[in-house]
Structures are given as C-alpha cells and as structure tokens.
Amino acid sequence: MLLLAQNGLRLSDRAQAKIRSILEERGETDAAVRLFAQRASDGAIELGLAFDRRRDDDVVVPAEGVTVLADAQTLAIARDRVIDYETQGFTFAKDSACEARLFTE
C-alpha cells in the first residue's frame, strides 16, 4: 500500500495495478487519474476517480507508474481513506488503522 499524502490517503496495490492497466489499454501514457469529491443527491459527499490532465491548482502525487491529481479540498475530504479496487470497482474506505492513531502533544 502506498501513502499518497501526508493526510493518510493511501492507494492499494490492486488499485494501482488497475489504474496502470486501464491507462495502458487506452494508450494514454501522459494521462493521470483525478481524485474528486462531489455531493450526492442525499447530501453526502462521494469520492470518485476519473482520467484527466493536470490543472494549475492540482496537487500532483506520483505513485509508482500512476500519477494521482487532486485539489487541496478533495485531499482534505479524502483524509485517511484507502483507494482500493475490487470486483465492483474502486472503493474509498476509511482506514481503521488511521482512526486508531494516537496523537501526543
């Protein structure tokens, strides 16, 4: 599992492999995957991934053959999440190990 950001966002090996595979199938050598957040009809905030190009305000995270793009607000929303890939698609689960961290002053 690869740590993407200091806020605890992680990318699983399965997700990384799937993203690379899709990019190779599309022949997109210079594309990246964008992590985005959007509000659902019930008001909840949902995370998603899309293939995209870099924008001026992006945080760019190279991840062993995969470039992940996100804006600062999305990274804050994705705090302590694990981007994974399962048979139903990409998932964005809260990492319970991150929730259990102890912070001392």
C-alpha positions as CSV (number, residue, x, y, z in Angstrom):
1,M,0.0,0.0,0.0
2,L,1.3,3.4,-1.0
3,L,0.9,6.5,1.1
4,L,-0.2,9.3,-1.3
5,A,-0.4,12.3,1.0
6,Q,0.5,13.4,4.5
7,N,-3.2,13.2,5.4
8,G,-3.2,9.4,5.4
9,L,-4.6,8.9,1.9
10,R,-3.4,5.6,0.5
11,L,-3.5,3.7,-2.8
12,S,-3.7,-0.1,-2.6
13,D,-1.6,-2.3,-4.8
14,R,-4.8,-3.6,-6.6
15,A,-6.0,0.0,-7.3
16,Q,-2.5,1.0,-8.6
17,A,-2.4,-2.1,-10.9
18,K,-5.9,-1.5,-12.2
19,I,-5.2,2.2,-13.0
20,R,-2.0,1.3,-14.8
21,S,-3.8,-1.4,-16.8
22,I,-6.6,0.9,-17.9
23,L,-4.1,3.6,-18.9
24,E,-2.1,1.0,-20.9
25,E,-5.3,-0.3,-22.6
26,R,-6.2,3.2,-23.6
27,G,-2.6,4.0,-24.8
28,E,-2.7,7.1,-22.5
29,T,0.9,7.5,-21.4
30,D,0.5,11.1,-20.3
31,A,-2.9,10.9,-18.6
32,A,-3.4,10.8,-14.9
33,V,-6.1,9.8,-12.5
34,R,-8.1,12.5,-10.7
35,L,-9.5,12.0,-7.3
36,F,-12.6,14.2,-7.0
37,A,-15.4,14.8,-4.5
38,Q,-19.0,15.5,-5.3
39,R,-22.2,15.9,-3.4
40,A,-24.7,13.1,-3.9
41,S,-28.5,13.7,-4.1
42,D,-28.8,12.8,-0.4
43,G,-26.3,15.5,0.6
44,A,-23.4,13.0,1.3
45,I,-20.0,13.7,-0.2
46,E,-18.8,10.9,-2.5
47,L,-15.3,10.3,-3.8
48,G,-14.6,9.2,-7.4
49,L,-11.8,8.7,-9.9
50,A,-11.6,9.9,-13.5
51,F,-8.8,10.1,-16.1
52,D,-7.8,13.7,-16.6
53,R,-4.9,16.1,-17.3
54,R,-3.2,18.3,-14.8
55,R,-4.7,21.7,-13.9
56,D,-2.9,24.7,-12.4
57,D,-4.3,24.2,-8.9
58,D,-3.7,20.5,-8.7
59,V,-1.7,18.7,-6.1
60,V,0.3,16.1,-8.1
61,V,1.2,12.8,-6.5
62,P,3.4,10.4,-8.5
63,A,2.7,6.8,-7.3
64,E,5.0,4.2,-9.0
65,G,3.7,4.5,-12.5
66,V,0.5,6.2,-11.7
67,T,0.0,10.0,-11.3
68,V,-2.8,11.0,-9.0
69,L,-4.2,14.5,-9.2
70,A,-6.5,16.3,-6.7
71,D,-7.2,19.7,-5.4
72,A,-6.4,20.6,-1.8
73,Q,-10.1,20.5,-0.8
74,T,-10.6,17.0,-2.1
75,L,-7.4,15.8,-0.4
76,A,-8.8,17.1,2.9
77,I,-12.1,15.2,2.3
78,A,-10.2,12.0,1.4
79,R,-8.2,12.1,4.7
80,D,-7.3,8.6,6.0
81,R,-9.0,6.9,3.0
82,V,-7.7,3.9,1.1
83,I,-8.3,3.8,-2.6
84,D,-8.8,0.2,-3.5
85,Y,-10.1,-1.9,-6.4
86,E,-12.5,-4.8,-6.0
87,T,-14.7,-6.6,-8.5
88,Q,-17.4,-3.9,-8.2
89,G,-14.9,-1.1,-8.9
90,F,-12.9,1.4,-7.0
91,T,-13.7,1.9,-3.3
92,F,-12.7,4.6,-0.9
93,A,-12.9,3.1,2.6
94,K,-11.9,4.8,5.8
95,D,-8.6,3.3,7.0
96,S,-9.4,2.0,10.5
97,A,-5.6,1.9,11.3
98,C,-5.6,5.7,10.8
99,E,-8.6,6.2,13.0
100,A,-6.7,4.4,15.8
101,R,-3.6,6.6,15.7
102,L,-2.8,8.3,18.9
103,F,-1.6,11.9,18.9
104,T,0.5,13.2,21.7
105,E,1.4,16.8,22.4
